[in-house]
């Protein structure tokens, strides 16, 4: 059994010697330091770490950034009422028709049509109001000069009315009251006298007719007439007494009250005229100014309504592609919500961006870089942009600007220009991509495996272990791509180092 078991290394050596490769068998470089190789197993058996050589040749360090294709030529579509922010359009913004998401449109083509029935009615009513406002203004303008002339006349009339009321009251109290009383009494006295006279005359006639020889017809006629005169006198006396009592007890007291109240009223009217007369003209002038201002406002409101009416057929401001919603970071996150709002019969909000017309060329990439990678980036750094949906496309790319402040914790915006080939027609704004940038390149760089380079206690110094005597060798490092690290000082090409720390150093 012991003779059958041979070390694997010896078996390989025997095979190589048989093939005539003695020199190669003694130093097979392709096996040195490779885990799982015979050298590694032999080294492991001898407790020696794997080794590797310092290589000289091309070195590239790359960085991949996630990005989105964007364009600078975007036109946000919204309805801004001409009356200002927050102004409500009569009847609201009710959709009649809308271009579909992704539709290609030409400048001037209809994007959205809105229901105009309510705003048409509002315009009609506003035009009527405007016509009435013009008439009211003209009336006020014509009235003002007349008012300027009549105000002094009204003041004089108030003073005259007050003076006449005072005179009438004084005349009544001084003259008319006593005269009216005397007249009423005198009328009663006269009626009493006429009644007494009529009765006496009738009495004398009756005596006379009895003593004279007159025909009965003549006597009857004369007596009848005088008896009627007595009755008339009696009625006249009765009326005079009633008139006297009414005059003394009702008419004169009432007239006195009316005349006294008239003096008070005219006095108040005069005082009011004196107070209001200086204010009437300025007030009318202010009212005229307000009418002029209201007329201007009505004109502006009508103009705003007419402009809104015209704008309710929304047209494309440029050639491009229709995207629903507002762009944010190269994406349209509200497109599905806006699809619901742009259906027939749905209602849009004023000042809300519900659509964007995007001119798809030229394109650039809006990428995001981690803060830890910012030191590797610079302007004019080149690479390739690979669309997520078309990985076969490799679009030449170049950094044109980088943000100097983060747009989110640990994230920075990077703008990348593109040189689009003719076969990239399918690439449109909003598509995702990965931009692979070459952050470092050198044709004759000295490199070693990144795992073979170790940091000192201060993290600023670096070293490797030379294969001879397992001695530390200070080195100066350059760029690294994660697999290999550039050595700028401390080693030379072909030199052999340990691929890992020696067991005694771990």
One Martini backbone bead per residue (centre of mass of N, CA, C, O) as a GRO file, in nm:
protein
  506
    1UNK     BB    1   0.057   0.062  -0.020
    2UNK     BB    2   0.292   0.263   0.002
    3UNK     BB    3   0.381   0.237  -0.307
    4UNK     BB    4   0.102   0.358  -0.430
    5UNK     BB    5   0.153   0.620  -0.273
    6UNK     BB    6   0.170   0.936  -0.431
    7UNK     BB    7   0.251   1.232  -0.497
    8UNK     BB    8   0.106   1.448  -0.715
    9UNK     BB    9   0.356   1.607  -0.801
   10UNK     BB   10   0.518   1.368  -0.906
   11UNK     BB   11   0.330   1.281  -1.129
   12UNK     BB   12   0.348   1.541  -1.296
   13UNK     BB   13   0.653   1.541  -1.332
   14UNK     BB   14   0.668   1.278  -1.489
   15UNK     BB   15   0.494   1.367  -1.729
   16UNK     BB   16   0.670   1.605  -1.818
   17UNK     BB   17   0.937   1.449  -1.859
   18UNK     BB   18   0.830   1.270  -2.079
   19UNK     BB   19   0.771   1.528  -2.273
   20UNK     BB   20   1.046   1.717  -2.237
   21UNK     BB   21   0.976   1.939  -1.985
   22UNK     BB   22   1.193   2.020  -1.760
   23UNK     BB   23   1.191   2.327  -1.718
   24UNK     BB   24   0.884   2.354  -1.681
   25UNK     BB   25   0.856   2.157  -1.436
   26UNK     BB   26   1.035   2.328  -1.238
   27UNK     BB   27   0.860   2.614  -1.353
   28UNK     BB   28   0.530   2.657  -1.326
   29UNK     BB   29   0.368   2.960  -1.357
   30UNK     BB   30   0.057   2.879  -1.383
   31UNK     BB   31   0.062   2.740  -1.077
   32UNK     BB   32   0.144   2.973  -0.920
   33UNK     BB   33  -0.078   3.063  -0.665
   34UNK     BB   34  -0.309   2.853  -0.731
   35UNK     BB   35  -0.578   2.734  -0.624
   36UNK     BB   36  -0.554   2.373  -0.653
   37UNK     BB   37  -0.284   2.340  -0.724
   38UNK     BB   38   0.011   2.171  -0.690
   39UNK     BB   39   0.163   2.404  -0.561
   40UNK     BB   40  -0.042   2.464  -0.343
   41UNK     BB   41  -0.034   2.183  -0.215
   42UNK     BB   42   0.265   2.184  -0.162
   43UNK     BB   43   0.265   2.442   0.001
   44UNK     BB   44   0.067   2.340   0.205
   45UNK     BB   45   0.242   2.102   0.290
   46UNK     BB   46   0.486   2.324   0.357
   47UNK     BB   47   0.353   2.600   0.469
   48UNK     BB   48   0.320   2.780   0.201
   49UNK     BB   49   0.243   3.049   0.041
   50UNK     BB   50   0.121   3.198  -0.212
   51UNK     BB   51   0.211   3.330  -0.530
   52UNK     BB   52   0.308   3.633  -0.715
   53UNK     BB   53   0.333   3.861  -0.986
   54UNK     BB   54   0.455   4.135  -1.125
   55UNK     BB   55   0.268   4.322  -1.358
   56UNK     BB   56   0.293   4.439  -1.701
   57UNK     BB   57   0.024   4.651  -1.823
   58UNK     BB   58  -0.283   4.684  -1.882
   59UNK     BB   59  -0.513   4.928  -1.720
   60UNK     BB   60  -0.852   4.923  -1.574
   61UNK     BB   61  -1.096   5.155  -1.448
   62UNK     BB   62  -1.436   5.119  -1.348
   63UNK     BB   63  -1.775   5.276  -1.371
   64UNK     BB   64  -2.114   5.229  -1.270
   65UNK     BB   65  -2.411   5.402  -1.378
   66UNK     BB   66  -2.723   5.504  -1.306
   67UNK     BB   67  -2.980   5.591  -1.553
   68UNK     BB   68  -3.149   5.847  -1.759
   69UNK     BB   69  -3.315   5.943  -2.025
   70UNK     BB   70  -3.290   6.279  -2.156
   71UNK     BB   71  -3.433   6.613  -2.213
   72UNK     BB   72  -3.448   6.963  -2.252
   73UNK     BB   73  -3.712   6.936  -2.445
   74UNK     BB   74  -3.966   7.037  -2.244
   75UNK     BB   75  -4.339   7.056  -2.225
   76UNK     BB   76  -4.550   7.176  -2.010
   77UNK     BB   77  -4.895   7.087  -1.945
   78UNK     BB   78  -5.132   7.345  -1.868
   79UNK     BB   79  -5.394   7.526  -1.693
   80UNK     BB   80  -5.391   7.887  -1.697
   81UNK     BB   81  -5.561   8.115  -1.570
   82UNK     BB   82  -5.596   8.457  -1.645
   83UNK     BB   83  -5.688   8.538  -1.342
   84UNK     BB   84  -5.505   8.336  -1.196
   85UNK     BB   85  -5.421   8.171  -0.936
   86UNK     BB   86  -5.706   7.967  -0.857
   87UNK     BB   87  -5.884   8.009  -1.085
   88UNK     BB   88  -6.208   7.948  -1.183
   89UNK     BB   89  -6.368   7.781  -1.426
   90UNK     BB   90  -6.649   7.775  -1.575
   91UNK     BB   91  -6.739   7.435  -1.517
   92UNK     BB   92  -6.461   7.359  -1.557
   93UNK     BB   93  -6.222   7.088  -1.650
   94UNK     BB   94  -6.362   6.908  -1.898
   95UNK     BB   95  -6.311   6.629  -2.070
   96UNK     BB   96  -6.332   6.529  -2.416
   97UNK     BB   97  -6.022   6.513  -2.517
   98UNK     BB   98  -5.709   6.308  -2.565
   99UNK     BB   99  -5.403   6.240  -2.598
  100UNK     BB  100  -5.201   5.984  -2.595
  101UNK     BB  101  -4.973   5.798  -2.454
  102UNK     BB  102  -4.704   5.830  -2.689
  103UNK     BB  103  -4.779   6.038  -2.882
  104UNK     BB  104  -4.730   6.182  -3.189
  105UNK     BB  105  -4.664   6.534  -3.236
  106UNK     BB  106  -4.748   6.846  -3.363
  107UNK     BB  107  -4.735   7.158  -3.400
  108UNK     BB  108  -5.076   7.254  -3.308
  109UNK     BB  109  -5.184   7.011  -3.202
  110UNK     BB  110  -5.429   6.851  -3.041
  111UNK     BB  111  -5.444   6.747  -2.701
  112UNK     BB  112  -5.690   6.915  -2.555
  113UNK     BB  113  -6.040   6.901  -2.486
  114UNK     BB  114  -6.289   7.123  -2.356
  115UNK     BB  115  -6.562   7.215  -2.195
  116UNK     BB  116  -6.764   7.524  -2.303
  117UNK     BB  117  -7.055   7.586  -2.205
  118UNK     BB  118  -7.020   7.756  -1.940
  119UNK     BB  119  -6.825   7.975  -2.053
  120UNK     BB  120  -7.016   8.081  -2.270
  121UNK     BB  121  -7.230   8.183  -2.071
  122UNK     BB  122  -7.041   8.371  -1.910
  123UNK     BB  123  -6.972   8.556  -2.147
  124UNK     BB  124  -7.257   8.654  -2.206
  125UNK     BB  125  -7.309   8.780  -1.924
  126UNK     BB  126  -7.062   8.971  -1.924
  127UNK     BB  127  -7.153   9.141  -2.166
  128UNK     BB  128  -7.405   9.249  -2.033
  129UNK     BB  129  -7.270   9.378  -1.788
  130UNK     BB  130  -7.095   9.570  -1.957
  131UNK     BB  131  -7.325   9.730  -2.084
  132UNK     BB  132  -7.444   9.831  -1.814
  133UNK     BB  133  -7.186   9.973  -1.715
  134UNK     BB  134  -7.177  10.183  -1.940
  135UNK     BB  135  -7.449  10.317  -1.876
  136UNK     BB  136  -7.387  10.394  -1.581
  137UNK     BB  137  -7.147  10.574  -1.649
  138UNK     BB  138  -7.290  10.775  -1.832
  139UNK     BB  139  -7.498  10.867  -1.626
  140UNK     BB  140  -7.291  10.975  -1.420
  141UNK     BB  141  -7.152  11.177  -1.611
  142UNK     BB  142  -7.416  11.345  -1.671
  143UNK     BB  143  -7.496  11.409  -1.367
  144UNK     BB  144  -7.265  11.575  -1.244
  145UNK     BB  145  -7.304  11.863  -1.369
  146UNK     BB  146  -7.594  11.891  -1.268
  147UNK     BB  147  -7.528  11.865  -0.967
  148UNK     BB  148  -7.345  12.116  -0.949
  149UNK     BB  149  -7.597  12.310  -1.009
  150UNK     BB  150  -7.826  12.201  -0.796
  151UNK     BB  151  -7.712  12.223  -0.513
  152UNK     BB  152  -7.752  12.532  -0.461
  153UNK     BB  153  -8.057  12.521  -0.512
  154UNK     BB  154  -8.127  12.323  -0.284
  155UNK     BB  155  -8.022  12.502  -0.058
  156UNK     BB  156  -8.208  12.744  -0.111
  157UNK     BB  157  -8.474  12.584  -0.083
  158UNK     BB  158  -8.435  12.505   0.213
  159UNK     BB  159  -8.421  12.789   0.326
  160UNK     BB  160  -8.695  12.882   0.215
  161UNK     BB  161  -8.873  12.668   0.352
  162UNK     BB  162  -8.800  12.754   0.638
  163UNK     BB  163  -8.898  13.044   0.622
  164UNK     BB  164  -9.195  12.985   0.544
  165UNK     BB  165  -9.267  12.817   0.792
  166UNK     BB  166  -9.222  13.040   0.996
  167UNK     BB  167  -9.421  13.243   0.875
  168UNK     BB  168  -9.676  13.069   0.889
  169UNK     BB  169  -9.678  13.029   1.192
  170UNK     BB  170  -9.683  13.326   1.275
  171UNK     BB  171  -9.943  13.403   1.120
  172UNK     BB  172 -10.126  13.210   1.270
  173UNK     BB  173 -10.071  13.305   1.566
  174UNK     BB  174 -10.119  13.621   1.515
  175UNK     BB  175 -10.392  13.599   1.312
  176UNK     BB  176 -10.553  13.337   1.211
  177UNK     BB  177 -10.661  13.228   1.476
  178UNK     BB  178 -10.842  13.466   1.569
  179UNK     BB  179 -10.995  13.503   1.301
  180UNK     BB  180 -11.120  13.222   1.291
  181UNK     BB  181 -11.276  13.243   1.549
  182UNK     BB  182 -11.440  13.497   1.481
  183UNK     BB  183 -11.567  13.386   1.221
  184UNK     BB  184 -11.721  13.153   1.350
  185UNK     BB  185 -11.891  13.328   1.541
  186UNK     BB  186 -12.013  13.515   1.327
  187UNK     BB  187 -12.165  13.298   1.172
  188UNK     BB  188 -12.358  13.235   1.402
  189UNK     BB  189 -12.474  13.511   1.443
  190UNK     BB  190 -12.583  13.553   1.153
  191UNK     BB  191 -12.765  13.302   1.154
  192UNK     BB  192 -12.938  13.393   1.394
  193UNK     BB  193 -13.040  13.655   1.272
  194UNK     BB  194 -13.170  13.534   1.015
  195UNK     BB  195 -13.369  13.358   1.167
  196UNK     BB  196 -13.513  13.578   1.324
  197UNK     BB  197 -13.600  13.740   1.076
  198UNK     BB  198 -13.763  13.521   0.934
  199UNK     BB  199 -13.966  13.478   1.158
  200UNK     BB  200 -14.075  13.765   1.178
  201UNK     BB  201 -14.165  13.791   0.886
  202UNK     BB  202 -14.370  13.560   0.896
  203UNK     BB  203 -14.542  13.673   1.122
  204UNK     BB  204 -14.627  13.939   0.976
  205UNK     BB  205 -14.761  13.808   0.733
  206UNK     BB  206 -14.980  13.651   0.879
  207UNK     BB  207 -15.122  13.908   0.986
  208UNK     BB  208 -15.163  14.053   0.723
  209UNK     BB  209 -15.337  13.832   0.572
  210UNK     BB  210 -15.583  13.852   0.776
  211UNK     BB  211 -15.650  14.175   0.715
  212UNK     BB  212 -15.656  14.103   0.414
  213UNK     BB  213 -15.783  14.089   0.075
  214UNK     BB  214 -15.670  13.790  -0.041
  215UNK     BB  215 -15.579  13.551  -0.213
  216UNK     BB  216 -15.495  13.225  -0.151
  217UNK     BB  217 -15.264  13.185  -0.351
  218UNK     BB  218 -15.083  13.419  -0.270
  219UNK     BB  219 -15.059  13.352   0.025
  220UNK     BB  220 -14.939  13.071   0.001
  221UNK     BB  221 -14.682  13.143  -0.154
  222UNK     BB  222 -14.555  13.345   0.047
  223UNK     BB  223 -14.554  13.161   0.297
  224UNK     BB  224 -14.390  12.933   0.179
  225UNK     BB  225 -14.130  13.092   0.123
  226UNK     BB  226 -14.083  13.187   0.422
  227UNK     BB  227 -14.071  12.913   0.549
  228UNK     BB  228 -13.819  12.826   0.391
  229UNK     BB  229 -13.632  13.044   0.497
  230UNK     BB  230 -13.642  12.945   0.786
  231UNK     BB  231 -13.522  12.670   0.734
  232UNK     BB  232 -13.260  12.773   0.614
  233UNK     BB  233 -13.172  12.928   0.863
  234UNK     BB  234 -13.165  12.691   1.050
  235UNK     BB  235 -12.951  12.531   0.890
  236UNK     BB  236 -12.732  12.749   0.886
  237UNK     BB  237 -12.701  12.756   1.190
  238UNK     BB  238 -12.623  12.471   1.232
  239UNK     BB  239 -12.373  12.479   1.049
  240UNK     BB  240 -12.226  12.707   1.197
  241UNK     BB  241 -12.194  12.560   1.463
  242UNK     BB  242 -12.036  12.320   1.355
  243UNK     BB  243 -11.806  12.482   1.224
  244UNK     BB  244 -11.718  12.626   1.476
  245UNK     BB  245 -11.647  12.376   1.644
  246UNK     BB  246 -11.445  12.255   1.440
  247UNK     BB  247 -11.256  12.493   1.428
  248UNK     BB  248 -11.190  12.518   1.738
  249UNK     BB  249 -11.136  12.194   1.801
  250UNK     BB  250 -10.975  12.102   1.517
  251UNK     BB  251 -10.854  12.273   1.286
  252UNK     BB  252 -10.676  12.469   1.446
  253UNK     BB  253 -10.505  12.268   1.608
  254UNK     BB  254 -10.400  12.115   1.361
  255UNK     BB  255 -10.266  12.351   1.215
  256UNK     BB  256 -10.072  12.418   1.435
  257UNK     BB  257  -9.918  12.149   1.429
  258UNK     BB  258  -9.834  12.150   1.133
  259UNK     BB  259  -9.676  12.418   1.139
  260UNK     BB  260  -9.480  12.337   1.362
  261UNK     BB  261  -9.367  12.081   1.219
  262UNK     BB  262  -9.271  12.226   0.965
  263UNK     BB  263  -9.048  12.387   1.102
  264UNK     BB  264  -8.890  12.141   1.199
  265UNK     BB  265  -8.848  11.997   0.928
  266UNK     BB  266  -8.710  12.233   0.779
  267UNK     BB  267  -8.478  12.249   0.974
  268UNK     BB  268  -8.370  11.962   0.927
  269UNK     BB  269  -8.338  11.986   0.621
  270UNK     BB  270  -8.129  12.210   0.635
  271UNK     BB  271  -7.917  12.062   0.799
  272UNK     BB  272  -7.885  11.826   0.602
  273UNK     BB  273  -7.798  11.995   0.360
  274UNK     BB  274  -7.544  12.113   0.496
  275UNK     BB  275  -7.411  11.830   0.534
  276UNK     BB  276  -7.447  11.692   0.239
  277UNK     BB  277  -7.358  11.889   0.019
  278UNK     BB  278  -7.038  11.856   0.052
  279UNK     BB  279  -7.064  11.525  -0.006
  280UNK     BB  280  -7.208  11.463  -0.274
  281UNK     BB  281  -6.996  11.524  -0.488
  282UNK     BB  282  -6.764  11.338  -0.392
  283UNK     BB  283  -6.938  11.083  -0.398
  284UNK     BB  284  -7.000  11.091  -0.701
  285UNK     BB  285  -6.702  11.081  -0.791
  286UNK     BB  286  -6.639  10.811  -0.660
  287UNK     BB  287  -6.857  10.652  -0.809
  288UNK     BB  288  -6.740  10.709  -1.087
  289UNK     BB  289  -6.467  10.575  -1.037
  290UNK     BB  290  -6.584  10.296  -0.973
  291UNK     BB  291  -6.722  10.253  -1.244
  292UNK     BB  292  -6.462  10.265  -1.405
  293UNK     BB  293  -6.326  10.029  -1.259
  294UNK     BB  294  -6.548   9.819  -1.310
  295UNK     BB  295  -6.524   9.832  -1.615
  296UNK     BB  296  -6.235   9.735  -1.633
  297UNK     BB  297  -6.284   9.469  -1.486
  298UNK     BB  298  -6.491   9.358  -1.683
  299UNK     BB  299  -6.306   9.358  -1.925
  300UNK     BB  300  -6.091   9.170  -1.806
  301UNK     BB  301  -6.276   8.932  -1.745
  302UNK     BB  302  -6.366   8.892  -2.035
  303UNK     BB  303  -6.085   8.849  -2.150
  304UNK     BB  304  -6.019   8.601  -1.975
  305UNK     BB  305  -6.250   8.426  -2.074
  306UNK     BB  306  -6.171   8.433  -2.374
  307UNK     BB  307  -5.889   8.313  -2.329
  308UNK     BB  308  -5.984   8.053  -2.193
  309UNK     BB  309  -6.156   7.959  -2.425
  310UNK     BB  310  -5.920   7.934  -2.625
  311UNK     BB  311  -5.742   7.741  -2.424
  312UNK     BB  312  -5.944   7.481  -2.424
  313UNK     BB  313  -5.760   7.433  -2.675
  314UNK     BB  314  -5.495   7.223  -2.657
  315UNK     BB  315  -5.167   7.271  -2.783
  316UNK     BB  316  -4.880   7.203  -2.932
  317UNK     BB  317  -4.562   7.367  -2.893
  318UNK     BB  318  -4.433   7.098  -3.023
  319UNK     BB  319  -4.256   6.860  -3.130
  320UNK     BB  320  -4.347   6.515  -3.016
  321UNK     BB  321  -4.402   6.344  -2.711
  322UNK     BB  322  -4.647   6.204  -2.511
  323UNK     BB  323  -4.663   6.270  -2.160
  324UNK     BB  324  -4.786   6.181  -1.863
  325UNK     BB  325  -4.732   6.438  -1.673
  326UNK     BB  326  -4.452   6.494  -1.460
  327UNK     BB  327  -4.130   6.544  -1.453
  328UNK     BB  328  -3.892   6.318  -1.258
  329UNK     BB  329  -3.586   6.228  -1.312
  330UNK     BB  330  -3.688   6.115  -1.609
  331UNK     BB  331  -3.977   6.069  -1.500
  332UNK     BB  332  -4.343   5.951  -1.485
  333UNK     BB  333  -4.512   5.880  -1.199
  334UNK     BB  334  -4.821   6.009  -1.291
  335UNK     BB  335  -4.939   5.865  -1.547
  336UNK     BB  336  -5.171   5.686  -1.434
  337UNK     BB  337  -5.330   5.917  -1.303
  338UNK     BB  338  -5.361   6.091  -1.567
  339UNK     BB  339  -5.522   5.886  -1.729
  340UNK     BB  340  -5.777   5.929  -1.558
  341UNK     BB  341  -5.797   6.251  -1.597
  342UNK     BB  342  -5.805   6.214  -1.938
  343UNK     BB  343  -6.076   6.129  -1.949
  344UNK     BB  344  -6.384   6.133  -2.039
  345UNK     BB  345  -6.529   6.359  -1.795
  346UNK     BB  346  -6.300   6.454  -1.658
  347UNK     BB  347  -6.111   6.650  -1.409
  348UNK     BB  348  -5.922   6.928  -1.401
  349UNK     BB  349  -5.664   7.130  -1.274
  350UNK     BB  350  -5.546   7.413  -1.212
  351UNK     BB  351  -5.196   7.423  -1.265
  352UNK     BB  352  -5.177   7.130  -1.372
  353UNK     BB  353  -4.955   6.886  -1.468
  354UNK     BB  354  -5.076   6.650  -1.728
  355UNK     BB  355  -4.849   6.715  -1.950
  356UNK     BB  356  -4.577   6.617  -2.186
  357UNK     BB  357  -4.372   6.754  -2.434
  358UNK     BB  358  -4.123   6.561  -2.607
  359UNK     BB  359  -3.811   6.612  -2.735
  360UNK     BB  360  -3.603   6.338  -2.823
  361UNK     BB  361  -3.403   6.556  -2.946
  362UNK     BB  362  -3.163   6.558  -2.760
  363UNK     BB  363  -2.973   6.340  -2.556
  364UNK     BB  364  -2.934   6.248  -2.210
  365UNK     BB  365  -2.783   6.162  -1.896
  366UNK     BB  366  -2.926   6.094  -1.577
  367UNK     BB  367  -2.717   6.048  -1.315
  368UNK     BB  368  -2.605   5.849  -1.022
  369UNK     BB  369  -2.377   5.908  -0.756
  370UNK     BB  370  -2.177   5.806  -0.526
  371UNK     BB  371  -1.987   5.954  -0.294
  372UNK     BB  372  -1.743   5.739  -0.307
  373UNK     BB  373  -1.709   5.806  -0.641
  374UNK     BB  374  -1.636   6.113  -0.692
  375UNK     BB  375  -1.317   6.096  -0.718
  376UNK     BB  376  -1.343   5.942  -1.013
  377UNK     BB  377  -1.471   6.198  -1.123
  378UNK     BB  378  -1.498   6.389  -1.438
  379UNK     BB  379  -1.465   6.582  -1.678
  380UNK     BB  380  -1.467   6.404  -1.987
  381UNK     BB  381  -1.551   6.140  -1.911
  382UNK     BB  382  -1.560   5.820  -2.055
  383UNK     BB  383  -1.802   5.596  -2.230
  384UNK     BB  384  -2.090   5.377  -2.192
  385UNK     BB  385  -2.428   5.348  -2.296
  386UNK     BB  386  -2.675   5.109  -2.168
  387UNK     BB  387  -2.963   5.002  -2.246
  388UNK     BB  388  -3.190   4.802  -2.091
  389UNK     BB  389  -3.355   4.724  -2.367
  390UNK     BB  390  -3.054   4.760  -2.538
  391UNK     BB  391  -2.763   4.594  -2.488
  392UNK     BB  392  -2.628   4.620  -2.783
  393UNK     BB  393  -2.597   4.910  -2.710
  394UNK     BB  394  -2.312   5.148  -2.751
  395UNK     BB  395  -2.302   5.463  -2.618
  396UNK     BB  396  -2.139   5.733  -2.636
  397UNK     BB  397  -1.985   5.891  -2.344
  398UNK     BB  398  -1.994   6.214  -2.145
  399UNK     BB  399  -1.894   6.415  -1.904
  400UNK     BB  400  -2.023   6.758  -1.824
  401UNK     BB  401  -2.146   6.725  -1.520
  402UNK     BB  402  -2.144   6.804  -1.158
  403UNK     BB  403  -2.251   6.798  -0.857
  404UNK     BB  404  -2.171   6.975  -0.538
  405UNK     BB  405  -2.442   6.857  -0.433
  406UNK     BB  406  -2.672   6.675  -0.291
  407UNK     BB  407  -2.999   6.525  -0.367
  408UNK     BB  408  -2.911   6.307  -0.158
  409UNK     BB  409  -2.803   6.096   0.055
  410UNK     BB  410  -2.508   6.010  -0.116
  411UNK     BB  411  -2.615   6.181  -0.379
  412UNK     BB  412  -2.526   6.253  -0.730
  413UNK     BB  413  -2.540   6.446  -1.003
  414UNK     BB  414  -2.508   6.341  -1.356
  415UNK     BB  415  -2.402   6.463  -1.668
  416UNK     BB  416  -2.450   6.298  -1.993
  417UNK     BB  417  -2.326   6.279  -2.294
  418UNK     BB  418  -2.419   6.199  -2.641
  419UNK     BB  419  -2.350   5.968  -2.929
  420UNK     BB  420  -2.581   5.901  -3.142
  421UNK     BB  421  -2.676   5.657  -3.326
  422UNK     BB  422  -2.880   5.550  -3.586
  423UNK     BB  423  -2.968   5.274  -3.414
  424UNK     BB  424  -3.125   5.470  -3.166
  425UNK     BB  425  -3.441   5.526  -3.209
  426UNK     BB  426  -3.564   5.364  -2.953
  427UNK     BB  427  -3.448   5.584  -2.781
  428UNK     BB  428  -3.604   5.736  -2.498
  429UNK     BB  429  -3.735   5.911  -2.276
  430UNK     BB  430  -3.715   5.723  -1.956
  431UNK     BB  431  -3.499   5.538  -1.999
  432UNK     BB  432  -3.285   5.303  -1.894
  433UNK     BB  433  -2.937   5.290  -1.770
  434UNK     BB  434  -2.581   5.214  -1.820
  435UNK     BB  435  -2.276   5.370  -1.722
  436UNK     BB  436  -1.954   5.305  -1.854
  437UNK     BB  437  -1.659   5.408  -1.695
  438UNK     BB  438  -1.329   5.530  -1.746
  439UNK     BB  439  -1.123   5.622  -1.474
  440UNK     BB  440  -0.869   5.433  -1.572
  441UNK     BB  441  -0.555   5.438  -1.781
  442UNK     BB  442  -0.283   5.197  -1.854
  443UNK     BB  443  -0.045   5.030  -2.046
  444UNK     BB  444   0.218   5.022  -1.807
  445UNK     BB  445   0.122   4.883  -1.550
  446UNK     BB  446   0.173   4.804  -1.216
  447UNK     BB  447   0.045   4.489  -1.091
  448UNK     BB  448  -0.163   4.348  -0.832
  449UNK     BB  449  -0.331   4.187  -0.626
  450UNK     BB  450  -0.541   4.327  -0.403
  451UNK     BB  451  -0.502   4.101  -0.172
  452UNK     BB  452  -0.169   4.164  -0.154
  453UNK     BB  453  -0.255   4.431  -0.017
  454UNK     BB  454  -0.155   4.623   0.271
  455UNK     BB  455  -0.230   4.796   0.564
  456UNK     BB  456  -0.152   5.003   0.790
  457UNK     BB  457  -0.229   5.140   1.092
  458UNK     BB  458  -0.282   5.432   0.938
  459UNK     BB  459  -0.394   5.370   0.631
  460UNK     BB  460  -0.153   5.515   0.446
  461UNK     BB  461   0.003   5.258   0.436
  462UNK     BB  462   0.182   5.011   0.231
  463UNK     BB  463   0.209   4.647   0.167
  464UNK     BB  464   0.419   4.366   0.103
  465UNK     BB  465   0.522   4.027   0.033
  466UNK     BB  466   0.800   3.880  -0.017
  467UNK     BB  467   0.896   3.572  -0.111
  468UNK     BB  468   1.157   3.644   0.008
  469UNK     BB  469   1.155   3.584   0.343
  470UNK     BB  470   0.886   3.726   0.405
  471UNK     BB  471   0.908   4.036   0.341
  472UNK     BB  472   0.846   4.353   0.387
  473UNK     BB  473   0.704   4.591   0.135
  474UNK     BB  474   0.695   4.897   0.062
  475UNK     BB  475   0.423   5.084  -0.097
  476UNK     BB  476   0.276   5.253  -0.377
  477UNK     BB  477  -0.050   5.333  -0.456
  478UNK     BB  478  -0.313   5.334  -0.677
  479UNK     BB  479  -0.524   5.210  -0.857
  480UNK     BB  480  -0.843   5.026  -0.844
  481UNK     BB  481  -1.070   4.737  -0.954
  482UNK     BB  482  -1.076   4.499  -0.713
  483UNK     BB  483  -0.846   4.299  -0.835
  484UNK     BB  484  -0.639   4.530  -0.900
  485UNK     BB  485  -0.326   4.702  -0.823
  486UNK     BB  486  -0.144   4.983  -0.838
  487UNK     BB  487   0.214   5.028  -0.863
  488UNK     BB  488   0.443   5.306  -0.821
  489UNK     BB  489   0.612   5.192  -0.565
  490UNK     BB  490   0.851   4.911  -0.467
  491UNK     BB  491   0.835   4.769  -0.756
  492UNK     BB  492   0.888   4.514  -1.011
  493UNK     BB  493   0.884   4.346  -1.275
  494UNK     BB  494   0.851   3.996  -1.181
  495UNK     BB  495   0.807   4.011  -0.903
  496UNK     BB  496   0.773   3.822  -0.604
  497UNK     BB  497   0.476   3.756  -0.415
  498UNK     BB  498   0.246   3.735  -0.179
  499UNK     BB  499  -0.101   3.653  -0.173
  500UNK     BB  500  -0.058   3.635   0.143
  501UNK     BB  501  -0.031   3.611   0.451
  502UNK     BB  502   0.150   3.481   0.664
  503UNK     BB  503   0.092   3.275   0.925
  504UNK     BB  504   0.272   3.441   1.133
  505UNK     BB  505   0.100   3.729   1.062
  506UNK     BB  506  -0.211   3.653   1.142
   0.00000   0.00000   0.00000
